[in-house]
């Protein structure tokens, strides 16, 4: 299946500094505005006042469409994926307030609230996790 044509102006509403709760801790996600054919993000999970893990990544314009990429890092910044490996999610579709990537969906609730839905495969089980974020 081919991804639809798209550019960053259609997802620029993701930009912002957000906080929420998941996995028994506090989550923080920061999205930069579009610049240089990409939007960059950082994520961290904090539990018991300690960082559990980080993610770095972004949405890039590639071949007239968008791709979502990320890498995981432990609290010591050692990568989970191999050196040149990333988790890549192709664009499926864009609606007014939603963006659908393969296993990652973004939903704008209003100007101060964002939901991100992530499909997690672990130990043979697949689960969709909802991250509800409030803009800081």
C-alpha positions in Angstrom: 0.0 0.0 0.0 1.3 3.4 -0.9 1.2 6.4 1.5 -0.8 9.4 0.4 0.8 12.6 -0.6 1.3 14.9 2.4 3.6 17.6 3.8 4.4 18.9 7.3 1.9 21.8 7.1 -0.8 19.2 7.5 0.6 18.0 10.9 2.1 21.2 12.3 -0.6 21.2 14.9 1.3 18.5 16.8 3.9 21.1 17.8 4.1 21.7 21.5 5.4 20.7 25.0 3.1 18.1 26.5 2.8 16.1 29.8 0.6 13.2 30.7 0.6 9.9 32.7 1.2 6.4 31.4 2.9 3.1 32.6 2.6 4.2 36.2 4.6 7.4 35.7 4.7 10.9 34.2 5.3 11.2 30.5 6.7 14.3 28.7 6.8 14.8 25.0 8.1 17.9 23.2 7.5 18.4 19.4 9.4 21.1 17.5 7.7 23.1 14.7 8.4 22.1 11.1 11.9 23.1 10.0 14.2 21.6 7.3 11.6 18.9 6.1 11.1 17.5 9.6 9.5 17.9 13.0 11.6 16.5 15.8 10.4 15.1 19.2 11.7 13.9 22.5 9.9 11.7 25.0 10.7 10.5 28.5 8.9 8.4 31.1 9.6 9.3 34.7 8.6 6.9 37.6 9.5 7.4 41.2 11.4 10.6 40.3 13.7 8.5 37.9 13.8 8.4 34.1 12.8 5.0 32.9 13.5 5.5 29.2 13.7 8.1 26.4 12.6 8.3 22.8 13.9 10.6 20.1 12.5 10.9 16.6 10.3 12.8 14.3 8.1 13.1 11.3 10.0 13.6 8.0 8.9 14.6 4.5 10.2 11.9 2.2 9.1 11.3 -1.5 6.1 13.6 -1.3 4.7 11.9 1.9 5.4 11.7 5.6 7.2 9.0 7.6 7.3 8.8 11.4 10.7 7.5 12.9 11.9 6.9 16.4 14.6 5.3 18.5 14.5 4.2 22.2 17.1 4.8 24.8 17.5 3.6 28.3 17.9 6.0 31.2 21.6 5.9 30.6 21.1 6.9 26.9 22.2 3.6 25.6 20.2 2.7 22.5 17.7 -0.2 22.4 17.7 -0.5 18.6 20.9 -1.3 16.7 23.1 1.7 15.7 21.5 2.3 12.2 18.1 0.9 13.1 14.9 3.0 13.6 11.3 2.2 14.1 9.6 3.4 11.0 5.9 4.0 10.5 4.4 4.9 7.1 1.6 7.4 6.7 -1.8 5.8 6.2 -4.1 8.9 6.1 -4.6 12.4 7.4 -7.9 13.9 8.6 -8.7 17.4 10.0 -7.7 16.5 13.6 -6.1 13.1 13.1 -3.0 11.6 11.6 -2.7 7.9 11.1 0.7 6.2 10.8 1.2 2.5 10.9 0.9 1.7 14.7 1.0 5.4 15.7 -2.0 7.8 15.6 -2.2 11.4 16.6 -5.5 13.1 17.6 -5.9 16.8 18.3 -8.6 17.2 20.9 -8.3 21.0 21.1 -5.5 23.6 21.2 -4.3 22.3 24.6 -4.9 18.6 24.5 -3.4 15.8 22.3 -3.9 12.0 22.3 -1.3 9.6 20.8 -2.3 6.0 20.3 0.6 3.5 20.1 0.3 -0.2 19.2 2.7 -2.1 21.4 3.7 -5.7 20.6 5.2 -7.4 23.7 5.5 -11.1 24.6 3.2 -12.1 21.7 0.4 -9.7 22.9 -0.7 -6.7 20.9 -2.2 -3.7 22.8 -3.1 -0.2 21.8 -2.0 2.3 24.5 -3.5 5.8 24.6 -1.3 8.7 25.8 -3.4 11.7 26.8 -1.3 14.9 26.9 -2.0 18.4 28.1 0.0 21.2 26.6 2.3 23.0 29.0 
